[in-house]
Amino acid sequence: MFLAKVRGTVVSTSKDERLVGFKLLIIQRIDIDENFVGIPEVAVDTVGAGNGAVVIVTKGSSARFAAARKDSPIDSTIVGIVDSTEVAR
């Protein structure tokens, strides 16, 4: 799992039938200071996150399991919305 920030939404009227009903969001990984890291990617939203939200993301088979669709083409799933973080320095 990792932290990411929601950067936008994806609208897709034509997609794999196993993705129908899922909200798709553009996310980008963040570091501990909330700086963007890496490239943006698309994730399935299972928790109702919105633009600008810091979220917890899981990938791979865990992402499919979290979305309750083990046979779907899902690689990233948002599984939590972060209220706050605390880091010892």
C-alpha positions in Angstrom: 0.0 0.0 0.0 1.0 3.6 -0.5 -0.3 7.1 -0.2 -1.4 9.1 -3.2 -3.3 12.2 -4.0 -6.3 12.2 -6.3 -5.6 14.5 -9.3 -8.7 14.0 -11.4 -11.4 11.7 -12.8 -11.6 9.4 -15.8 -14.8 9.1 -17.8 -14.9 6.0 -20.1 -18.1 5.2 -21.8 -16.5 2.2 -23.6 -14.6 -0.2 -21.2 -14.2 -3.8 -20.2 -17.6 -5.0 -18.8 -15.9 -6.0 -15.5 -15.2 -2.3 -14.9 -18.8 -1.1 -15.3 -20.0 0.6 -12.2 -16.6 1.6 -10.9 -15.6 5.2 -10.4 -12.1 5.7 -12.0 -9.8 8.3 -10.6 -6.4 9.7 -11.6 -4.0 9.3 -8.7 -0.3 10.1 -8.1 1.9 8.7 -5.4 3.1 11.2 -2.8 6.1 11.2 -0.4 5.9 12.0 3.3 5.8 15.8 2.6 3.0 15.3 0.0 5.3 16.0 -3.0 4.3 14.1 -6.1 6.4 11.1 -6.9 6.4 9.0 -10.2 3.8 9.2 -12.8 0.0 9.5 -12.5 -2.1 6.3 -12.9 -5.8 5.3 -12.9 -7.3 3.6 -9.8 -10.7 2.2 -9.0 -12.3 4.1 -6.1 -14.1 2.0 -3.6 -14.5 4.6 -0.8 -15.9 7.8 -2.5 -12.7 9.8 -2.7 -12.7 13.2 -4.4 -10.2 15.5 -6.2 -7.4 16.6 -3.9 -7.9 13.8 -1.3 -5.0 12.0 0.1 -5.8 8.3 -0.2 -4.5 4.8 0.6 -3.9 2.7 -2.5 -3.3 -1.0 -2.9 -2.0 -2.7 -6.1 -2.0 -6.1 -7.8 -4.1 -9.0 -6.7 -4.9 -7.1 -3.4 -6.5 -4.4 -5.6 -8.8 -6.9 -7.3 -9.7 -8.4 -4.0 -10.4 -5.0 -2.4 -12.8 -4.2 -5.3 -14.5 -7.6 -4.9 -13.8 -8.5 -8.5 -11.0 -11.1 -8.5 -11.3 -11.7 -12.3 -11.3 -8.0 -13.3 -8.5 -6.0 -15.0 -7.9 -3.9 -11.9 -4.3 -3.1 -10.9 -4.9 -0.2 -8.4 -7.7 0.3 -5.9 -8.3 3.2 -3.5 -9.1 1.6 -0.1 -9.0 4.5 2.3 -9.2 8.3 2.6 -6.6 9.8 4.9 -7.7 12.2 7.6 -4.3 12.9 8.9 -0.8 11.5 9.2 1.8 11.7 11.9 5.5 11.1 11.2 8.3 11.1 13.8 11.4 12.9 12.6 
